[in-house]
Amino acid sequence: MSQTKLAKTTLGFFPTPLVPLKNLSRLLRGPEIFMKRDDLTGLALGGNKTRKLEYILGDALAHNADTIITAGAAQSNHCRQTAAAAAALQLECHLVLGGKAPEIPTGNLLLNQLFGSHIHWAGKHRKGEDIPQLAKELQKKGKKVYVVPYGGSNSLGATAYVEAMIELHNQTVVDELSHIIFASSSGGTQAGLMVGKKQLGITPKIVGINIDKDESGEISFHDRILVLANETATLMNVNYHFSQQDLHLNSDYIGEGYGVIGELEKEAISLTASSEGILLDPVYTGRAMGGLIDMIRKQEIAPGEKVLFWHTGGTPALFAGET
Ligand SMILES: *Cc1c(COP(=O)(O)O)cnc(C)c1O
């Protein structure tokens, strides 16, 4: 494996716990449900971006960067974890956020301020459209700029989820799991888990619950994850070519679109909280758990099976006042 030549920095605490959700399983009269707690990655309230940033910012340090830029929605968990990591590594951090400055910052946005990041409001541009211009301006000022991709989803970031799959494999008999279910957006988590599955030769079905409407059409969303999976396989020397049949991206639960919270998310958040004492978030994990609960009720995932829900974090968004 070529992993050893990748620069990696330490930001979180691993392995994250793997726990059974016995009460929720009983309540739903469904399969045994397990949860991989990547909400507990340990960096500033945790989440899946911590793993990716260990590789991406490791690369930034290897390139002697002193300033990083990334982008996301106003309540982006990726931006919050990037801002925290930048503080820990003493890098200047610029966040290009969609929307406009609210009167009172809450949730992730409040935390971004505490980490001392510089916030640039970009209106409708929540996916980093304005980064090149900002990078130019900062370079003119003599900064050594490194751009962290949207959602931390390039092959370096996805590598972290190949490693995470190996971590899970060391914690349990993964072949007993019928499905691994999680929220999927920029695709790095899904691409990494797909490559990890091939590298280990294991059987669980890797199912991303799509949480974002794809403005450029669903096909291109699928294609992006496949391209990323193939790039990650190349980087990791995994000799496999991913095609459509390898990709399970469920778009049944998008509802009114990104960050629009409906009954599905509300029920999943309160069921998980009241039965297990575990918090989900309204944008990602609430929607993905809502999807899992629906699949269990429809018996698409049946009693007798074992299913893993990969908690990807996001809980600070609970305090953004929308639930
Ligand atoms: C970013 C994020 C995701 C999606 O992960 P991708 O690798 O971007 O697909 C899921 N859950 C939470 C809480 C996130 O912040």
The ligand as an SDF file (V2000), in Angstrom:
LIG
                    3D

 15 15  0  0  0  0  0  0  0  0999 V2000
  -20.0830   16.5370    5.6150 C   0  0  0  0  0  0  0  0  0  0  0  0
  -21.0160   15.6930    6.3790 C   0  0  0  0  0  0  0  0  0  0  0  0
  -21.5520   14.5190    5.8220 C   0  0  0  0  0  0  0  0  0  0  0  0
  -21.3170   14.0850    4.4070 C   0  0  0  0  0  0  0  0  0  0  0  0
  -20.0400   13.5550    4.1990 O   0  0  0  0  0  0  0  0  0  0  0  0
  -19.4080   13.6400    2.7350 P   0  0  0  0  0  0  0  0  0  0  0  0
  -18.1100   12.9530    2.8510 O   0  0  0  0  0  0  0  0  0  0  0  0
  -19.3140   15.0900    2.4190 O   0  0  0  0  0  0  0  0  0  0  0  0
  -20.3280   12.9590    1.8020 O   0  0  0  0  0  0  0  0  0  0  0  0
  -22.3800   13.7360    6.6010 C   0  0  0  0  0  0  0  0  0  0  0  0
  -22.6770   14.0900    7.8610 N   0  0  0  0  0  0  0  0  0  0  0  0
  -22.2000   15.2170    8.4270 C   0  0  0  0  0  0  0  0  0  0  0  0
  -22.6180   15.5480    9.8120 C   0  0  0  0  0  0  0  0  0  0  0  0
  -21.3530   16.0520    7.7070 C   0  0  0  0  0  0  0  0  0  0  0  0
  -20.8920   17.1650    8.2780 O   0  0  0  0  0  0  0  0  0  0  0  0
  1  2  1  0
  2  3  1  0
  2 14  2  0
  3  4  1  0
  3 10  2  0
  4  5  1  0
  5  6  1  0
  6  7  2  0
  6  8  1  0
  6  9  1  0
 10 11  1  0
 11 12  2  0
 12 13  1  0
 12 14  1  0
 14 15  1  0
M  END
$$$$
